[in-house]
Amino acid sequence: MFTCFSVTGYSLELLTIREQGVVTFCKSHDEIILSKLILIGILTGNIITLKQNFPSFVIKMENTSLTLNTESIRAIYIPIINN
């Protein structure tokens, strides 16, 4: 028998190009990555659009485009809000 569960978010890495979502939380065992995300303004509630995922990840947040490494992208949890 299956137990009920809910998904609070999944890694930004799983979004496809032009998908958009709201940051629900950031989680990493590396405090440096979490500090970097806070310093560049990636906070809970921010709306992020994935612009590119290869060769590097490029996201858009408000009027700013940012390039992030894979470890940083994997630390950002975000549900899809539109396609």
N, C-alpha and C positions, 0 to 999 in steps of 0.2 A: 504494500500500500504506500502511496506517495504522501508525503507531508506537504502541507501548504507552505509556500515561501513567496517572498517578494524580491524584486530586483531594485535596488536603490540607484544603481547606475552601473555603467561599464566603461572600460577604458576608452578614452578618446581615440585610441589607435584603431578601434573597430568601426568608426564612422567612415562613410564613403565621401568622396569629393562633393562639396556644396551642401552636405548635411550640416545641420545646426543643432545645438543643444545648450542647456544651461548647466554650468558647473555645479554638481551636487556636493562633491568633496574631493580633496586631494589626499592620497595615501601613498606613502613610500617609507621604506626602512632607512632611507638615506636623508638625513636632515638637511644636507646641502641642497638636494633637489627641491625639497619643500620650501626652503628659504628662497631659492632662486625663483620659484613660481610666485611666491608672495611679492618679491621685489619687482617682478615685471608686471604685477597687477592681476594675476590669475587668482581670483577669489570666488568663493561660493556665491552663486547668483549671477555671475557674468555669463553673457551669451557668447558662444564661440562658434565660428564656422570653419570647417576644414576646407582649405583651399587647395592643398597639395599633400600627397603622402609619399611621393617618391621623386627624387632620390632622398629628399629630406621632408620633414613635416612642416607645413606652413599653415598657420591658423590666422584667422581674422577676428579681432575683438574690437568692437566699435569701429573706429577709423584707422586702426593700427594692424599691420601684418607682422607676425612674429615667426621666426624659424626656431623650432625646438628639436632637441634630440629625442631618440626613442625612449630613453629612461624617463624623461620629463613627460612625454605624451602618455606613457603607461601609468603615470601617477595621477593623472586627471580623470576623474570619473564623471560621466555625463550621459544622461538619457537623450534620445533623439526627440526633438520637438517638431520637426518637419522634414520633408524629403525634398 
